[in-house]
Amino acid sequence: MSEGALIPVLDDPALAAEMAANAAARPLADVRGRFSRNVLTTIFARVVNMARGVVLVPFLLFHIGLQAYGIWTTVFILVSYVGVTTLGISNVYIKYVAEFHARREFDKANSLLSTGLAITVPLCIAIFLGFYFGWNWYAPWLRLPAAHAADGKEAVLIVLGIFLSSISLNGFGDILTGCQEIAATQVFLILGILAEFALIIVLVEHGRGIRGLAEAYLARTIINDGLTIWWAWRKLKWLHLSPRMVRRESVRYVVHFGGMVQFQTVLEIVINSFERVAALGLIGVAAAGLMDVAKKWQNAFSSVPMAFFYALLPAASHVDAASAEEDRKGNLRKLYLASSRYSNLCTSAFVGLVAWWASPILHVWLGPQLPLGQKLVPLFVVFSLGMQWHMLTGPGTSMFRGMGRVYEEFTYTFPNIVLLAIALPAARMIEGRWTAIGIGSAVTVATIGSASVLMGRVLYVLELPLKDFLRVVIVPGLAPYLVAGVLAWPVAVAVHAVGRWEGAGVLAAGGILYAAMLGGILYRWMMSGEERQKSTQFYQRGMAVLRGRVVTA
């Protein structure tokens, strides 16, 4: 086509507006297909991990006891604190590789990974050696009972070494994430989880106890990290590492952005594990185990909506880097609203059910032979409400990190710390002593307050009206609570009237009825026309697959 043939098109206001709209939407369209695939694969991986955790808790409580289980959860509190020394670089990889990949600046991506490995490998080795030779200094903090002192030490050192080596090598998975190749990493994660689950059953059954748990974790890490590294080299043809590619510019990315993320991660881990740490220090190791059991379902279910946050960071970085300045904020608003809407629905669909059905779930899950139900029911409800509000902050923190505004996350962490300082002594005063329910309630109050502050800040930065956020995100999330509440009393009565395994059948039937009622309400009153069309197409494709299998069979 000649240059002159373009003049009428450019002079046509309607066509010019259409071309501008297409250009503005292109960055969003580039990530939409991969975003959906990445979210779905991540959700599946999280569901597998969730099922693993839920099934293993009663098995481990029966075979190793609450005290040993509390030690195992305490090991991961320690490991998570140590791991924050290098976790900031993970977000550096994801954010900047997403930007470099969008701009085809592969040399910068290679330099970033080379620099990151040059920093993390010697740092992780130094941390492990420090803990290995300094065991007598920090062991008293763990409060290991004498009966578990030897296997507890071995488990701590094994898990710590595995975790630190994995952090060093996670850069390969992070660059795949930055390139939005998340689906492959989640498949490798699933294979590792399944291998770990099988080994735990075998090793614990054969009396390996806490040591067996650590050995199964080692196998999981080897499978996951090994396959991820292999896929990175196979998929990313431009990938190249060399000590000569360690550059000062990449160090600045790590120090500035990574340092801020790392500091935020320290605060987040302290806040997220605070109830277990407080219970360990103020009550004892069994109370820490009780707290972990009380949050097991909520933490497991929360991993599903976290799939949206995991995929949102590289997507937001891509959109932020590829959008024209006048279109950037509008594209980010659309991405934030969509992610918040669906992640909040996922959270409330699970957490609302757990909050209302706590008693029958515990009756079936742990069985009447474990006298923990009366202590756990109120904790289940309290932690469910706290988890709902905490998960509402996920899209905002991912969006801020994708935009390079990590400092905005202080609007969650600082209010949380202040509210904890007020709520915890108040709970002690009300209860008259330190109790699990008092600590859990104080943590939940602080979570709800600080989450509200962060969400307000996100709306302000993105110039998003509160009424739009309430209509699109919050109101649909109330439907699961209403449906679960309607069914709560008949389900509880039916479950407690029968045995444990019959109760499992009642829960399954109630869950099917709950899903059907909730799906009907969402389809009729909550979904947009486009969402109804997509859900109908998804249902039709699923039924076609099932019919095809039936015919083949």
Secondary structure, DSSP 8 states (H G I E B T S, - for coil): --HHHHHHHHH-HHHHHHHHHHHHHHHHHHHHHHHHHHHHHHHHHHHHHHHHHHHHHHHHHHHHHHHHHHHHHHHHHHHHHHHHHHHHHHHHHHHHHHHHHHHT-HHHHHHHHHHHHHHHHHHHHHHHHHHHHTHHHHHHHHT--GGGHHHHHHHHHHHHHHHHHHHHHTHHHHHHHHTT-HHHHHHHHHHHHHHHHHHHHHHHHTT-HHHHHHHHHHHHHHHHHHHHHHHHHHH-TT----GGG--HHHHHHIIIIIHHHHHHHHHHHHHHTHHHHHHHHHT-HHHHHHHHHHHHHHHHHHTTTHHHHHHHHHHHHHHHHHS-HHHHHHHHHHHHHHHHHHHHHHHHHHHHHHHHTHHHHHHHHT-TTSTTHHHHHHHHHHHHHHHHHHHTTHHHHHHHHHTT-GGGGHHHHHHHHHHHHHHHHHHHHHHSS--HHHHHHHHHHHHHHHHHHHHHHHHHHTT--HHHHIIIIIHHHHHHHHHHHHHHHHHHHHHHTS-HHHHHHHHHHHHHHHHHHHHHHIIIII--HHHHHHHHHHHHHHHHHHHHHHHH-
